[in-house]
Amino acid sequence: IPYYNNEKYLEKTLELPLSSDFVSEIIIHDDCSDNIIQSDHPKIKIYRNEHNLGAFKNKYLAVSKSTNEWVYLLDSDNYFFENSLDAIKNISPQRGRYYSPSQLHLVDDGLDSSLNGRVVKYDFGTVDANKAKSLLIEDNQDFHWLINTGNFFVHRDDYIQSMKPVFEDPNYPYFEADAIVFCYNWLKSGNSIEVVDELWYNHTLRSNSYSHSVGNRNTGSLEYHRSLMVQL
């Protein structure tokens, strides 16, 4: 769980993982929030950056701290449906593939009340670089949601191997749209995405979210990486 000033939402995010025997550890990686969070729960391990690094680098560090082979990246203002962990249990995971929810349910918290309750459904099956390119050329709006929501199940070492060159590159442009930074570099590495039926989560829409706090830099990052993905 990458975290930054989201204490209001964290209890809901943790509710299902804490109650499940399937989840053995929960990494909360704090990107130098204003208030220090603490927990004495045996499942929870909290790490804190000395300086704010931004969402992409904080997510990379969160995954790197995991001691498990497979991890689930879940933003700290989002939360699972009751059956979501059962859906993850039923996956027969393969290396080189990350597993995406098939539905996200939008929950407005001050961004756009017209979107509250909207359900975005993905029906893409398996997506490789060629399919991603065609979906972007078609301007498929559901695919735009998929590549901009960084909540998924992935092999820890695959994630680190694909993201480490980006993480360590001091000249890498446009880190701000962290989800599409990951998605582009993941597909560029020859990996793929699989949409998992029955794996759903609630996606909170906040006017003070990271993507809005970085403003135009987030928009520039989205445009830059979409243009690169169309060239894959």
Order of alpha helices (4+ residues) and beta strands (2+ residues): beta-alpha-beta-beta-alpha-beta-beta-alpha-beta-beta-beta-alpha-alpha-beta-alpha-alpha-beta-alpha-alpha
